[in-house]
Amino acid sequence: MPANKRIVLSSDHAAIQLRQIIASHITAKGWVAVDIGPTTPESTPYPTHGEAAAQRVASGDCQYGIILCGTGQGIMMAANKVKSIRCGVCSDTFSARMIREHNNANMLSIGVRVVGEGLALDIVDAFLGAAFEGGRHATRVEMIEAMEA
């Protein structure tokens, strides 16, 4: 387990329940869940929540971020606008593992209207259980980072 065991979680209004389930799940596995909301079901814009979570990861306050919205796509797009964030939407465990191993992703996005609770928890486990392989993949990640400059 890494030294910074903090994972920020955020979502839009559609994904509050699944976000809270994931927070409990990762806490039971020894991570510190930093749940930054929202907490009420009123409509709320996903870009605000994606950016807020991404800022926590980019600053080093949290090692990883897990964000959710209806499809996972919109909130992921917002998060990826923050420098140094590499976030991917995953609806299967293979992709969740690969975005860590090959892309050194530091954020995971899940669509609450795309996957159910059991699969979402499996996706989270695959993401957190994988490690960046480096090597030829490091060169490609460096190319992505250079685009931010």
SVG drawing of the C-alpha trace seen along z (x, -y; Angstrom):
<svg xmlns="http://www.w3.org/2000/svg" viewBox="-33 -25 45 33">
<polyline fill="none" stroke="black" stroke-width="0.4" points="0.0,0.0 1.4,-3.4 2.4,-6.0 -0.4,-8.4 -3.4,-6.1 -5.9,-8.9 -8.5,-8.6 -10.8,-11.5 -14.3,-10.6 -16.8,-12.9 -19.8,-12.6 -22.8,-14.4 -26.2,-14.0 -27.0,-10.8 -24.2,-8.8 -24.3,-9.7 -25.3,-6.3 -22.8,-4.3 -20.0,-6.8 -20.8,-6.2 -20.8,-2.5 -17.4,-2.7 -16.1,-5.0 -17.1,-2.3 -15.5,0.4 -12.1,-1.3 -12.1,-2.2 -12.6,1.5 -9.5,2.2 -7.3,-0.2 -7.6,-3.3 -8.7,-6.7 -11.8,-7.9 -12.0,-11.7 -15.6,-12.1 -16.1,-15.6 -19.8,-15.2 -22.3,-16.2 -24.6,-15.0 -28.0,-16.0 -29.9,-14.8 -30.5,-18.3 -29.1,-18.6 -25.5,-19.6 -23.0,-20.1 -20.6,-17.3 -17.8,-19.6 -17.5,-21.2 -17.1,-17.9 -14.7,-16.4 -12.5,-19.5 -12.6,-19.6 -11.5,-15.9 -8.8,-16.4 -7.4,-19.3 -7.0,-17.1 -5.0,-14.6 -3.0,-17.1 -2.0,-18.9 -0.8,-15.6 -3.4,-15.7 -4.8,-12.4 -3.0,-9.7 -6.0,-8.7 -9.4,-9.9 -12.6,-8.1 -15.4,-10.1 -18.8,-9.2 -21.7,-10.5 -24.4,-9.0 -22.0,-7.7 -18.7,-8.6 -17.8,-10.5 -18.6,-14.1 -17.0,-14.1 -13.9,-12.4 -13.6,-15.1 -13.7,-17.8 -11.1,-16.0 -8.7,-15.6 -8.6,-19.4 -6.6,-19.7 -2.8,-19.5 -1.2,-16.1 -4.5,-14.2 -4.9,-11.1 -8.4,-9.8 -10.2,-7.1 -13.8,-5.9 -14.0,-2.1 -16.9,0.2 -14.9,3.4 -12.0,4.7 -9.6,5.2 -9.7,1.5 -9.4,0.4 -6.3,2.5 -4.8,1.3 -5.2,-2.4 -3.0,-1.9 -0.5,0.5 0.0,-1.3 -1.2,-4.9 -0.3,-5.5 -3.9,-6.8 -4.4,-8.6 -8.1,-8.9 -10.9,-6.5 -14.3,-7.4 -17.4,-5.2 -20.8,-5.6 -23.6,-4.8 -26.1,-4.2 -23.6,-1.9 -22.5,0.5 -24.1,2.0 -22.7,2.0 -20.9,5.3 -19.1,4.6 -18.3,1.1 -16.5,2.5 -14.7,5.0 -13.5,2.1 -12.3,0.2 -10.4,3.2 -8.8,3.8 -7.7,0.1 -6.3,0.0 -4.7,3.4 -2.7,2.6 0.7,0.8 2.3,-1.2 4.6,1.0 6.9,-1.9 9.3,-0.9 7.9,-1.7 4.7,-3.0 6.7,-5.6 7.8,-7.2 4.2,-7.4 3.0,-8.9 5.8,-11.5 4.5,-12.3 1.0,-13.0 2.5,-15.1 4.5,-17.1 1.2,-18.1 0.3,-20.0 3.3,-22.2"/>
</svg>
